[in-house]
Amino acid sequence: MGVEFHRCEALVPYWLEAEAAPGGPVVATTPRGQQLGWIRHIQTLANKPFPSCRPATQEDLRLAQQRKLFAAEARGFASRQLDSLQLDIRLEGAYLVLDGHLLVLYFSADERVDFRPLVKVVAQHYGKKIELYQLNSRQRAQNHGAQGRCGLECCCTAWLREFPSVSIRMAEEQGFQLQPEAITGVCGRFLCCLRYEYESYLEQRQNPQPGDWVDTPEGPAQVLEVDLHTNTLLVNISQQGPVRIPIGRAKKNDPCQSCEKGTEEPLL
């Protein structure tokens, strides 16, 4: 199963012997120590290729709530040290592992910052190991939560945990206006949803488009309309007029070599 320990971090695969449901709490051993996580994905396997975890008990949940309160107090203390240390960073959250020996501070910064003075001050005050985890602009929006231009909760907040690579070429090939307000999200980066239907647009471009000439069983025809919902074409056949046929019955005419290469201009 995929276990989520923090919303801004990727899911980690674990093995669970007991029955489980998405959203259920589990306790797992991680490089940070014992952590409370939440099941986000389940897949049935016959073998046991991943480390094991166990269902969380009421005592685990009670302890996790205490750790959460401690982390909130530690975040407040760390925030008060930023001015005296002259650090230009923003603390986005704090997390104390279940066994209590490691405190993780999540932060964001516009430039590269030496945060070692902050680590030293917080470690001396609480007597714990401190880890700082820097969030990028997408992770920062994911952590705070936001509403997308579609009117729904941002995908990264609701369910997306690993960000796909997105390029401006994807926006161009899907017909988007290349304006920042049209293709960027609340994080200031390219919209993650530009990736979702990209492959479908590439497949669509292989199909005949309005204005193309195609070969059909009834003879050559010109495409008038493409209906992707019914997977049909409206074509104009010279002998029959407009006829709707399945896309599979039409074959695009290959352009001649002179059209592909162009005509050579005479040398002067």
N, C-alpha and C positions, 0 to 999 in steps of 0.2 A: 504494500500500500504506500501511497505518497503521504508523508506526514509533514505538516506545516508547523514550524516552531515560531516563526515571525512572518508577518504579512509581506515584509520587504525582502525576504529571502526565498530561494528556490525550495521546492518540495524535496524531501529526502526519502529514499525508498527504505522500507523496513518490512520485516516479516512478523505476522501476528497469528498465533495458533488459534485463538478464540474467535468466536463470531463477532463481527464488527459492522458498523454502519458509518457512512460518511458524516463527518461532524463530531464523531465521538472522540473523547480525550484518551491519550495514551502517554505512557512514560517510557522514554528511550535513553540509552547511553550514547552520548555524542562526544566529539572532541572537546566540547566545552564542559562536559559533565552530564549529570542527570537533568533532563529537560522535559517539560510538559508540552506535548504537541497535540495537534488535531488532525484527524483523518480527513483528507481531501479527495483521495482517489483510491479505489480498490480494484485489484486484478487477481484472479485466481490462478495460482501456479502449482505445479506438481512437486517441484523441488524447493529447496530453501537457500536461494543464492544471496540473501541479504541478512544483515544483523537483526536480531529479534527485539521486540518491544512488548510491553504488557499493558493491559487496560488500566487506566488511572482509577484510583480509589477515591472515596470521599476525603480521606486524610490527605491524599495528594492534591486535591482541588483546594482544600482549606489552606495547605501550605503554600500553594501557588498564589492564592489571594494575598497572603502575608508577604510573599516575595514581591508581588506587584506594588503593594503599598510602600515597601522599602525602596523599590526602584524609583517610584515617583518622588520620594523625599530626596533620594540621591541625585536625581535629575535637577531638582530645585537647587540643591547645594552647588552642583557643578555649574549651573547657569549663573549663580551669583559670583563665581570665581572668574568668569570670562572677562569682565571689565578690568579687574586688577591685573590679570595676566595679559591683557591687551591682545586677546585672540578674536579674530573676526570670523567666528563660526556660529552656527545656529544648532542648538541641541534639539533633535526631533523626537527623541524617546529614550527610554532606558529599560533594561531587562536584566533581572537577576535570575540566574539558573536555579533549578529546584534544590540542589544541594547547598546553595548559598555561598560558594567560594569565588564565583566570577560575576562581575557586573559589566554588562555591555551597554555602552552609550552610543546611540545613533546620532550622527550629526551631518550637516551639509555645509559647504563652503564654496564661495565663488572662485577662490584661488587655492593654490597649494599652501597648507598651513602646518606648522610644526606644533602638534598638540601634545608633545611629551610633558610640558609643564603642567597641563591639566591632569594628565594621567598621574603624575607624581603627587599632586595635591589631593586628589580624590582617593588614591590608594593609601596615603598616609592618614587621611581622616577616617576611613572606614576599615582599613586593614584587610582589604580584599584585592584580588587580582582584577585589573581593569583592562577592558578591551574597547577600543573605539572603532566604529564601523561607519564609513562614509557613504551617504546616500547620494545617488545622482538625481537629476531633475525628475526622471520618471519615477524612481523609487520614492522621492519626496511627495509627489502627487499621490502615489499609491498609498503611502503611509497616512496622509491626512484625509484622503477620500475626496471625491469631487464628482460633479455632474458633467457629462460629455455634451457635445453639441446635438446629439441625438435625443437629449432629454432624459436619458437613463444614467444610472451610476456608471462611472468609468469602468471599463473592463478590468483594468489593473487592480481596482479596489474590490470588484465583485468576485472575479474568478481567475484572472490572468496572473500567473506567477513568474513566468519566464518571458522576456520581451523578444519578439521576433525582429529580425533585421528589416528595416523599411528604408526605401530609397525614393528620391524624387522621380525616378523613372517609373515607378509603380503608379504614382499619381498621374503622370503624363499619359501612360497607356490606358488608364481608366477614364480619361476625359475630364479630370479635375482642373479647375482654374489654379494656376500656379501662383497663388497668393497666400501669404503666411496664415491669414485668418481662415483660409479654406482648407488647409492641409495640415495644420498643427493643432495639437490638443492643449489642454490646460497646463501641461508640463512644459510647453514650448518646443516639444520635439514632434516629429512626424506622427500622425495618427496611427496607432497600432492596427486599426481596422482596415487600413489600406492594404494590408497583407492578406486579409481573410478571403477576398474574392479575386485575388490577383490571378491565380491559376485558371479560374473560370473565364476571366477576360482573355487570357492567352489562348484558351481553347476556342473561345468565340471568334477570335480573329482568324482562325483556320477555316471557319465556315464562310460561305458566300455572303457578301454584304450587298445592301441595296445599290443597284447600278451595275453589278457584276453580271457577266454573261456566263451561263452554265450549260452543260450538256445534260439533257434529260432523256428518258426513253421516247418521248414524243418529239424530240428535236431540240435545237438550240433555243434558249429562253433567257430573258433578262429578269433579274431579281428586282421585285418592286418593294417587298417587305419581308422582314425576318421576325418570326414570332418564337422567342426562346421558350415561352411557357408551354406551347404545344409542339415545339421542335419541328416547325413547318416553315416553308417558304411560300410566299405569294409571287408567282412568276408570270411573265407575259409570253405566251407561246404564240407565234405568228398565226398558226392555223386555228387556235382555240381561244385565244384571248387570255385574260387573267385566270390562273388556276393555282390552287393551293396544293402543294405536294410535300411529303416528308423531306427533311434535309438530306437524309441518306440517299434519296433518289437523284440528287443533283450533284454534279461534279464540276468543280471550277475549271474554266478553260485556262490552260497554261499560257502565259504570255509568250509571244514569239521572241526569238533571240534578238531581233533588231529593237524591239520595245525595251528589253532588259538592258541591252548595251548602249542603245541610242545610236543615232546616225553620225557618221564621221563628218566633221566639217572639212570642206576642201581647203587644202593648203594654199596660201596666197604667196 
